[in-house]
Amino acid sequence: MSVSTRKVRAVVEELCGTEFSKSTVSALCKGLDDVVKEWNERNLSGQEYPFLLVDALVIRVRKGGRVRLLSVLIATGINQERDTGRF
């Protein structure tokens, strides 16, 4: 799923309290691509997760020209490793 530069720009401006150009937002997004890919593809096998938190969020998405409700499952596993703060 991709997110428009306009939407990312709005979020970044809200969080940082300042305006950014489209090219700056685009550069920020490109810089995050590798970090997000690495995080998404990290190996989770071979670890135990004694705590698992599961929740769901219902969001509105535009699909086929209509706005529909979509449920998103959110799962957070907590293992015994020390947090590196990287992600």
N, C-alpha and C positions, 0 to 999 in steps of 0.2 A: 504494500500500500504506500502511495506517495502522498505527501502533504505539500500544498502549494507554498511557494515562497511568500506570498501575501500573508497566509496564515502563520507561518513561522515568524515572519517579520512582526506581526501583531503580538505574538507571545513574547518574543525577545524584547520588544519595546516595553511591554507591560512589566516584565521582570526586571529590566535594567533601568527603566525610567528615562530613556533617551531614544531618539530616532536613529534608524540605520538605513543605509541605501540598499536597494535590491541586490547590488553586486556584493556588498558586505555580507548580507544574509545568505546569499548563494555560496560565498566562500566559507562561511561558518558551516553550512550544511554539508559541503563537500569534505570539510575537515572532520566531520562527525561520521561520515560514511564508514570509514575503516574501523573506527572505535565501535560503532553499533554492530557492524558485521562480526567483528571479533567476539563481542559479548554474546550475540545471538548464536554463534557457532561454538561457544566454549563447551568443553567436555564436562558433563555433570555425572557421568557414571563413575562408579568406584567410591562414591562418597555417600555417607548416611545423612539423612535429613530428619532428625528426631522431631522437629517442629515443622508443620505444614499448615499455612494459613490459606484458605480458599474463600474467594468472594466473587461476586459477579457485578457487573456494571451494565446498565442498559443505556445505549447511546442511539442517537438518530443519525442515519447515514442516507445519502442520496444514491439510489441504485435504480437504473432503468428509468430515469426521469421522475422517480417518486421518492419521497422521504419515508424510510422504513425504520422500525426499531430493530436494533441488533444487540444481542446479549454478548458481552465480552467476559470471559472467564479470567480471573486474576488469581494466580497461585504463587505463593512465596514460600520457598523452602529455606529453613535456617539450619545450617550445619554447625559443626564444632570448630571450624577453621576461624582464625582471626580475620576480621574485616580489613582488607588492604586499603579501602577507601577509593579504589580505582574506579569503580562503577557506582 
